[in-house]
Amino acid sequence: MIDNQPESNNEQEVLTNRQGHPVTDNQNVRTVGDRGPTVLENYNFLEKITHFDRERIPERVVHARGAGAHGYFEAYGSLGDEPINKYTRAKLFQEKGKITPVFVRFSTVIHGGHSPETLRDPRGFAVKFYTEDGNWDLVGNNLKIFFIRDPIKFPDLVHAFKPDPVTNKQDPNRIFDFISLTPEATHMITWLFSPWGIPASYRHMEGSGVNTYKWVNADGVGYLVKYHFIPKQGVKCLTQAQAEQIQSKEFNHATVDLYEAIENGEYPEWEFAVQILSDDEHPELDFDPLDPTKVWPQEQIPLLPVGRMVLDKNPTNYFAEVEQAAFGTGVLVDGLDFSDDKLLQGRTFSYSDTQRHRIGTNYLQLPINSPKTKVATNLRDGQMTYRVDGVEAGENPHVNYEPSSMHGLKEAPKSGKDHTPYVEGPVTRQKISRTNDYGQAGDRYRAFSDEERDDLILNLVNALKQCNPDIQERMVEHFTQADPEYGSRVREGLQQSQAM
Ligand code: HEM
């Protein structure tokens, strides 16, 4: 057990209220006589109870259950045998040994803030790098890919996976109703229902940016890039039976594991690696490099380590640091850029939008979200304004606009040439042409060991046997398209389960 109690201190600080008034009685409300009723001018009581009434903020609409830790990223200063500045001018990667502080939040996706951490569900892996050029957020998951490639489908995907709006219970029939009409999800479902679908802990899982981003060098040349974290502790997962066994005793096991490891000085560490492609459509590939339902096969596009990440400090307050942490895919630094991946662009709107609602207009002034560099903006006011960004940096307090000749803020110099991709085409609503919804699902099925395939079929059959026959039929068809054996084994499993 970890002893969290500070050493006993006889010289205790005096309790005050938020107005700074010493509180002389924190045990009794003010009443008429000792039996009440209470009187309305109980200022301290009203402050205390009304603040308590507002202690919770809305949960994240997804990824509500999570745990976080502080640490650092150490750069290797190169990309394989090449200088890294050939590909990106982002400062955090340039020098060997350069340290950038980070805050990481791991999460499950579907259920609420205190739900079990043993569920079959992707895991979130969100990293905030506090770089010298401001913050960079990499908001990823543990499975390298995603269910969909078009952001307009995201609310439907989440609704299908969340509890039924009538019974308030998650229902495989709703999940597979949606998935059976979403062929591009076949690859992700194959991973999720395989033995890789329940990570043993947050320390023992991979992380991946999933979406394709860009790196930009000093000449403004862009490259397509995918990001990966590989745990030095190894990857460990739970079988369904192991997960159920753990859940019967401790449903916070992943949070406890992370916290205790760090308290005990066993700091988890990940290698941070990238895959790089030139910035074009790559017609030689049988998938689109901007499609987040696909992996970039490592045999074709190697993983190149660029640094390591260590987590060595637990939060001092869960709410302030973990619950109020706000990560978003739009938060990039100079030398990093967006690709045309549609899912990435949809996400980029969604994160800061939800955070203005979930935390508040000034969520970026909170210490966990604020960069560790100087912040100097002309943004002003709004609920819970805590500081005036530009003035602390030396701006004339009368000037909250730009341009100005009166000692206001001025635009920053450019650090390199702009990356100016040329895009043209009809404005349309259309799928990408290289969908290849089943190719990598089939490759994955065939790459699994016999035991992994057995477990995949068992987990799928156990979920699908709760579904309507037409949904089962459509799912079997998707698996058959991926690999005929895959489809026939799920079909046989379903037939046997119904015979029982
Ligand atoms: C169009 C697709 C998506 C949309 C619209 C979307 C939207 C959201 C929203 C609204 C949140 C809550 C954020 C907050 O309250 O702070 C969230 C959290 C999160 N999402 Fe997504 N998401 C999408 C796809 C993805 C994908 C593909 C991944 C993985 C690569 C992902 C990883 C995460 C993670 C890790 C979090 C939790 C961040 C944290 O720990 O605070 N999301 N997402």
Boltz pocket constraint, residues with backbone or C-beta under 6 A from the ligand:
constraints:
  - pocket:
      binder: B
      contacts: [[A, 59], [A, 60], [A, 61], [A, 62], [A, 63], [A, 66], [A, 105], [A, 106], [A, 107], [A, 123], [A, 124], [A, 125], [A, 126], [A, 139], [A, 140], [A, 141], [A, 145], [A, 146], [A, 150], [A, 151], [A, 152], [A, 154], [A, 208], [A, 209], [A, 210], [A, 211], [A, 292], [A, 322], [A, 325], [A, 326], [A, 327], [A, 343], [A, 346], [A, 347], [A, 350], [A, 351], [A, 354], [A, 355], [A, 358]]
      max_distance: 6.0
